[in-house]
Each structure stands twice: as structure tokens, then as C-alpha cells.
């Protein structure tokens, strides 16, 4: 077993949840304000979280199992936060595979840091501290790569906006003429297509019913 003391499992998971990044924690209602109903976590969402955590951080999966038995309320809180985190990561899988891999790696590093810090708070040992320091360095490097990629994305977006402004800074008659030509070409193309479709329907309606039946029969018998 990963840890001997069930009580330590509970303390460990409570610390892990407490150390979650601020954006990931559920917003607590202000004192005196009406409590916002929390969305119900479905069985499918629970299963998805368990599968995700088991695959990407087995140690955390073990802790969740122990927490579910010892402190159901804290377990529910942990699951709720994990549903939010894992769903955000998985949404990137198809939209942006590169960002998905980066965010997944960052999540695994963050999760390991939280567990190790909970362990260090109990033991204060040099080995755990060294592992945390190494993971901190890895997390900072990941964050730098993410910020660099985001900067590149924003730079490309800014360039597109500058190009649009450059086009809009052209003299008004030229801009109007350019857009008119585009609209008129599309309108002419649509008119030709509609006329072609109309001619086809007219021609088909003029074929005798017997002839149409014969053509269908011949088409059906062709190999």
C-alpha cells in the first residue's frame, strides 16, 4: 500500500485539494449570499475522471479510492475539481493536440507536486524536497513553452488584424469597387446555377411518362 495510515490518506488528499490552483477551485459564495446549487456529477463523469487519473497519475487514483472510503464529503469535492480540470484538458485533444499534450503534462506535474508537498508537510525530508524542486523547474519550463506558444499565436492574430486594417485603409472608391466585384461575381454564379437547375427540371418534365418508366427499367437491368 502506498501509505500505511488511513488518516494520512485523508490529510494528504485534503492538502492536495487545498493546493489546487485558484482558477480550478470552485467559487465560494460570499457570506450572506444565497448558495449557488452545484451541478450534479454524473456516474459517467465519475468514471471518466477515474479512468483519466488511473491512466495519467495512478498514485492519485489510489488516494481517491482511500478518500472515498474515509471522507466521502472531501472525496466529492476532489472529484468535482477533477471533473472540471480533466474536461478542460480533454476538450483540447481534438481541437489542439499540441496544446493538449502540453496541458496534460502540466497537469501531471502539478498533481505530483501537490502530493509530494502533502507528504513533505508530514516528513520534511530532503529527498521529497529535492523531487519537488525538480518538478518545479519542469513546471516553470513548461509554463515558459506555453507562454511562448501563446505569444506566437497572438502575434499571428495581430498580423491578420493589421492586414485587415491595411485593406480598410485603402481609398474608399477602391474598397467599394473591390467588394462590389466580389459580390457581383457570386451573384452571377448563383444565377447561372439556378438557371441550369431550372432548365434541367423543365427538360425532365417534358419527357413522356412512359419514356421515363422505360429509362428507369433499362437503367435497373444494366449490369
C-alpha positions in Angstrom: 0.0 0.0 0.0 1.2 3.5 -0.8 0.8 4.8 2.8 0.1 2.9 5.9 -2.1 5.3 7.7 -5.7 5.8 6.5 -5.7 9.1 8.4 -2.7 10.2 6.5 -4.5 9.4 3.2 -7.3 11.8 4.3 -4.9 14.6 5.4 -3.0 14.1 2.2 -6.0 14.5 -0.1 -7.3 17.5 1.9 -4.0 19.2 1.4 -4.0 18.2 -2.3 -7.4 19.8 -2.8 -6.3 22.9 -0.8 -3.3 23.3 -3.0 -5.3 23.3 -6.2 -4.7 26.3 -8.4 -7.1 29.2 -7.8 -8.8 29.2 -11.2 -9.6 25.5 -10.8 -11.3 25.8 -7.4 -15.0 26.3 -7.3 -16.0 29.8 -6.4 -17.4 30.0 -2.9 -20.5 32.2 -2.4 -19.9 35.4 -0.3 -21.1 35.3 3.3 -24.7 36.1 3.5 -25.4 35.5 -0.2 -27.5 32.6 -1.5 -25.6 29.4 -2.1 -25.3 28.5 -5.8 -26.5 25.0 -6.5 -23.7 22.8 -7.5 -24.2 20.7 -10.7 -24.7 17.0 -10.1 -21.7 14.9 -11.1 -22.9 12.0 -13.2 -21.7 8.5 -12.9 -20.2 8.8 -16.4 -18.2 11.8 -15.3 -17.0 10.0 -12.3 -15.9 7.0 -14.4 -14.2 9.3 -16.9 -12.3 11.0 -14.1 -11.2 7.7 -12.6 -10.1 6.4 -16.0 -8.1 9.7 -16.6 -6.4 9.7 -13.2 -5.7 6.0 -13.3 -4.0 6.3 -16.7 -2.1 9.6 -16.1 -1.5 9.6 -12.3 -2.0 6.1 -10.7 -0.8 7.4 -7.3 -3.6 10.0 -7.2 -6.1 7.3 -8.2 -5.1 5.2 -5.2 -5.6 8.3 -2.9 -9.0 8.9 -4.3 -10.1 5.4 -3.6 -9.0 5.7 0.0 -10.6 9.1 0.4 -13.9 7.9 -0.9 -14.0 5.3 1.9 -12.8 7.6 4.7 -14.2 11.1 3.9 -17.0 11.0 1.3 -17.6 14.7 1.5 -13.9 15.5 0.8 -13.9 12.9 -2.0 -16.9 14.6 -3.6 -15.1 17.9 -3.5 -12.0 16.4 -5.0 -14.0 14.7 -7.8 -15.8 17.9 -8.6 -12.5 19.8 -9.1 -11.0 16.9 -11.1 -14.1 16.8 -13.4 -13.5 20.5 -14.2 -9.8 20.0 -14.8 -9.9 16.8 -16.8 -12.8 18.0 -19.0 -10.9 21.2 -19.9 -7.8 19.1 -20.8 -9.8 16.6 -22.9 -11.5 19.3 -24.9 -8.1 20.2 -26.3 -7.4 16.7 -27.5 -9.2 17.2 -30.9 -9.1 21.0 -31.2 -5.3 21.4 -30.5 -3.3 18.2 -30.0 -0.1 20.2 -29.2 -1.8 22.2 -26.5 -3.5 19.0 -25.2 -0.1 17.3 -24.7 1.3 20.4 -23.0 -1.7 20.9 -20.7 -1.7 17.1 -19.8 2.0 17.2 -18.9 1.4 20.3 -16.8 -1.5 18.7 -15.0 0.6 15.6 -14.2 3.4 17.7 -12.9 1.1 19.9 -10.8 -0.6 16.8 -9.4 2.7 15.2 -8.4 3.8 18.4 -6.8 0.7 18.6 -4.7 1.0 15.1 -3.4 4.7 15.4 -2.7 4.1 18.7 -0.8 1.5 17.0 1.3 4.0 14.2 2.0 6.7 16.7 2.8 4.5 18.6 5.2 4.5 15.4 7.3 8.1 14.3 6.9 10.1 17.4 6.0 12.6 15.1 4.3 15.3 16.2 1.9 14.5 13.6 -0.7 10.9 14.8 -1.2 12.1 18.4 -1.3 14.6 17.6 -4.0 11.9 15.9 -6.1 9.6 18.8 -5.6 12.3 21.3 -6.6 13.0 19.2 -9.8 9.3 19.2 -10.6 9.0 23.0 -10.0 11.8 23.5 -12.5 10.0 21.3 -15.0 6.7 23.2 -14.4 8.4 26.5 -15.0 9.9 25.3 -18.2 6.5 24.0 -19.4 5.0 27.3 -18.5 7.6 29.2 -20.5 6.9 27.0 -23.5 3.2 27.6 -23.1 3.6 31.4 -22.9 5.9 31.3 -25.9 3.4 29.4 -27.9 0.6 31.8 -26.8 2.7 34.8 -27.8 3.3 33.3 -31.2 -0.5 32.7 -31.6 -1.3 36.2 -30.6 1.4 37.6 -32.9 -0.1 35.8 -35.9 -3.6 37.0 -34.9 -2.3 40.6 -34.6 -0.7 40.3 -38.1 -4.1 39.3 -39.5 -5.7 42.3 -37.9 -3.0 44.6 -39.2 -3.6 43.1 -42.7 -7.3 43.8 -42.4 -6.6 47.4 -41.3 -4.3 47.8 -44.2 -7.0 46.8 -46.6 -9.5 49.1 -44.9 -7.1 52.0 -45.2 -7.3 51.8 -49.0 -9.2 54.7 -50.7 -12.9 54.2 -50.3 -13.7 54.0 -54.0 -11.2 51.2 -54.4 -12.5 49.3 -51.4 -16.1 49.7 -52.6 -15.2 48.6 -56.2 -13.3 45.5 -54.9 -16.2 44.4 -52.7 -18.7 45.1 -55.5 -16.8 42.9 -57.9 -16.7 40.1 -55.4 -20.5 40.3 -54.7 -21.4 40.6 -58.4 -19.3 37.5 -59.3 -21.0 35.5 -56.6 -24.4 36.7 -57.7 -23.8 35.9 -61.4 -22.5 32.4 -60.5 -25.6 31.7 -58.3 -27.9 33.0 -61.1 -26.3 30.7 -63.7 -26.5 27.7 -61.4 -30.2 28.4 -60.7 -30.9 28.7 -64.4 -29.2 25.5 -65.1 -31.2 23.7 -62.5 -34.4 25.2 -63.8 -33.6 24.1 -67.4 -32.9 20.5 -66.1 -36.2 20.3 -64.3 -38.1 21.7 -67.4 -36.5 19.2 -69.7 -37.3 16.3 -67.3 -40.9 17.4 -67.1 -41.3 17.3 -70.9 -40.3 13.6 -71.2 -43.4 11.4 -71.6 -44.2 9.3 -68.5 -43.9 6.0 -70.5 -40.4 7.1 -71.7 -39.3 7.9 -68.1 -40.6 4.5 -66.9 -38.7 2.8 -69.8 -35.5 4.6 -69.0 -35.7 3.6 -65.3 -36.3 0.0 -66.3 -33.4 -0.1 -68.7 -31.1 1.5 -66.0 -32.2 -1.1 -63.5 -31.4 -4.0 -65.8 -27.9 -2.8 -66.7 -25.1 -4.8 -65.1 
